[in-house]
Amino acid sequence: MPGLQLRGVAKSFRNTEVLSNVDLDVAPREFIAFLGPSGSGKSTLLRIIAGLETADAGEVILDDRRIDGLPPGQRGVAMVFQHYALYPHMSVRQNMAFGLRNARVPQDQIDRLVEDAARVLEIDPLLERKPAQLSGGQRQRVAIGRAIVKSPKLFLLDEPLSNLDAALRLRTRVELAQLRERVESAFIMVTHDQAEAMTLADRIVVFNDRRIQQIAAPMEIYARPANRFVAQFVGSPAMSILPATLADGGTLASVKLGDGSRIDTSVGRDSLPAGAQVELGLRPEHVRVVLSGEANTEATVDLVERLGERSLVYARLRDGQQVTAEAEGTTTAKVGDTVGLRIDGAAAHLFGPDGTGYHRAAA
């Protein structure tokens, strides 16, 4: 089918395996985010698609044409790097035109492509400036423009916003979202930033330990993580994971925590593996600090993080297990206090001994 297909891609550096049997399909015009910790293989995979690294095994297919044996310039892809890599002695116009000149594109066509890309990126007033005269965000847009003029079938973005300050990163994120609506190409972006992935991507590919852990839409990743790693990696603050024991009876699983409290979940008991030991996963928004009469357990406060309209309360249950809860922004809870917690068991997740996630039935 049209788009990008990866089939069985593997890569090792000497005796260190960095990618193991990776399969992935990317549709035309789809925006994919590669998300994962450092060393998980996501940037290596991007470079293999671009032709900057050679896979040890597998196939890279773009629009029904196998491209893994082609040089980078013939693959129909364009890469935007974390570092802008602009030629400091060239103007913006010359930087954007450089690749086209090397490809011997006629000058009138180069002029048209550069001006069209500059207009899309709103950098046409900057075409005669040198990189030193530009802000970080403007330089990044020039780097993206240099990719746009090639009219690629696929854009590869290697942490394109990581060198920008927080305010500029947010603004450039909005610009990227607008850009993908104006071009007829697919995007793959490598990022460590969950907000970027959740905001921009149609689907997120979560990497860890050389493999893809889950591929899904952003809120599917958040609400129904495939395993314990995804559950704790995606979401800030991380999901609380508590050891638990399955209680007897019922079609829906109930568990007992180490402090003796019982939590009724919406996870089907029949979906769980045999055995009594599981782990209970709780997002902070599903654990509320409440008056003692409304609580189903208690905890001792370790830290209160005040965020304005809400507060995050980091606390320890009676058995010493740590949990993160939400409270009103005006909460009077302080370090050392004992507070009541109401756990929303219907929204809880369960994880089996191998880390596989089990969730309530999809709506």
C-alpha positions, -999 to +999 in steps of 0.1 A: +000+000+000+012+036-004+030+051+026+060+037+046+064+001+056+092-013+078+095-050+078+118-069+103+143-040+107+172-050+129+204-032+138+235-039+160+266-019+167+293-044+172+278-068+199+251-044+210+217-049+196+198-015+192+168-026+171+152-060+170+127-070+143+108-037+140+076-037+119+057-004+113+032+010+087+028+047+082+000+060+061+003+089+036+000+123+054+001+106+088+020+122+117+039+096+138+059+103+169+087+080+181+087+083+219+110+065+243+140+068+266+175+075+254+191+044+239+158+028+230+166+028+192+142+055+180+168+078+164+187+049+149+155+038+132+149+073+118+185+073+104+179+039+088+148+053+071+168+083+059+197+062+047+222+076+072+225+041+088+223+007+072+201-019+087+215-054+094+182-070+083+147-060+071+132-038+045+122-001+041+095+004+016+081+038+006+051+041-018+055+004-028+092+009-037+120-006-016+144+022-007+168+007+018+193+000-009+192+036-023+214+065-014+197+092+009+191+116-020+171+092-040+147+079-013+121+107-014+126+116+022+139+148+039+154+150+074+154+179+098+180+175+125+181+185+162+209+210+153+199+233+125+231+226+104+227+258+084+257+271+064+266+303+083+281+321+053+249+316+032+217+335+033+184+319+042+176+317+004+209+301-004+206+276+025+171+265+013+183+263-023+215+244-017+202+209-021+182+218-052+213+233-068+233+201-061+205+182-078+208+205-108+172+218-106+167+247-130+171+281-114+136+294-121+122+262-104+145+267-074+133+303-070+097+292-071+102+263-046+121+284-022+097+313-022+067+289-019+083+272+011+092+305+027+057+317+024+043+286+040+067+290+069+062+327+071+099+334+067+098+352+033+110+385+049+141+367+061+153+352+028+183+376+025+195+373+061+223+351+074+217+324+101+235+346+127+208+372+123+180+348+131+164+336+163+165+299+172+129+294+161+136+311+128+166+289+122+145+259+128+120+270+103+147+276+078+159+240+084+123+228+078+121+249+047+152+233+033+134+200+036+101+213+022+116+225-011+126+189-019+089+180-019+095+148+000+070+120+005+082+117+041+096+142+066+119+129+093+122+152+123+149+143+148+140+162+180+134+194+161+123+215+191+148+203+218+171+233+214+144+259+218+133+275+251+099+266+266+080+295+251+095+292+216+090+254+217+053+259+223+050+284+195+070+262+171+049+232+180+018+252+169+036+260+136+044+223+130+008+214+136-002+240+110+025+230+086+014+193+084-020+206+072-004+224+043+019+197+029+011+164+013+037+144+031+038+120+061+059+130+092+079+109+116+092+129+146+116+116+173+110+132+206+116+128+244+088+153+250+055+137+258+036+169+252+049+172+217+040+136+209+005+139+225-002+172+207+012+166+172+009+129+165-019+109+150-002+078+165+026+074+190+052+046+187+066+039+222+101+023+221+120+005+249+147-021+250+152-023+212+116-029+205+083-012+199+062-015+230+029+000+217+016+018+186-017+037+192-034+071+191-022+094+219-052+090+243-053+052+236-016+051+248-025+071+279-058+053+288-049+017+278-011+013+281+000-021+267+023-028+296+038-015+328+066+004+310+043+023+288+020+031+317+048+047+337+066+063+308+036+081+293+020+106+316+033+132+340+035+126+368+039+089+362+012+063+370+014+049+405+020+011+405+010-007+437+015-044+445-019-060+450-036-094+456-067-105+437-097-109+460-122-137+456-155-135+438-172-114+411-170-111+373-150-078+378-117-080+396-113-067+431-079-063+447-065-058+482-036-034+487-008-039+512-024-015+536-055-037+537-078-015+516-100-032+489-104-016+455-131-027+431-120-024+395-138-026+361-113-051+347-129-084+338-116-112+360-116-137+332-091-115+312-065-118+339-038-145+340-040-173+365-025-164+399-033-141+427-005-115+424-011-084+402-002-047+403-027-019+405-021+012+383-035+046+392-033+079+373-031+109+397-065+122+385-081+089+398-068+094+433-084+123+452-075+139+485-109+140+504-124+143+538-119+111+559-156+101+556-153+100+518-120+081+517-113+044+511-077+046+524-053+070+541-018+082+534+010+104+548+019+134+528+056+136+515+052+166+492+026+190+479+032+204+444+010+235+439+001+241+403-025+268+407-059+253+399-049+220+413-023+205+436-004+172+433+000+153+466+028+128+468+021+105+497+028+071+513+001+045+522+002+028+556+024+000+541+049+025+527+038+023+491+040+056+472+010+071+454+004+104+437-030+121+442-048+152+431-062+179+454-078+213+450-054+241+444-064+256+477-057+224+497-043+229+532-025+195+532+012+198+541+042+175+546+036+150+574-002+153+574-024+122+572-050+126+545-079+106+532-077+093+496-106+082+475-094+058+448-115+055+417-113+017+412-134+019+380-106+038+363-078+016+376-055-006+356-041-040+364-008-055+354+001-091+353+034-107+364+049-102+330+039-065+330+010-068+305-017-043+310-054-051+316-081-024+315-118-019+317-137-027+286-135+000+259-165+022+256 
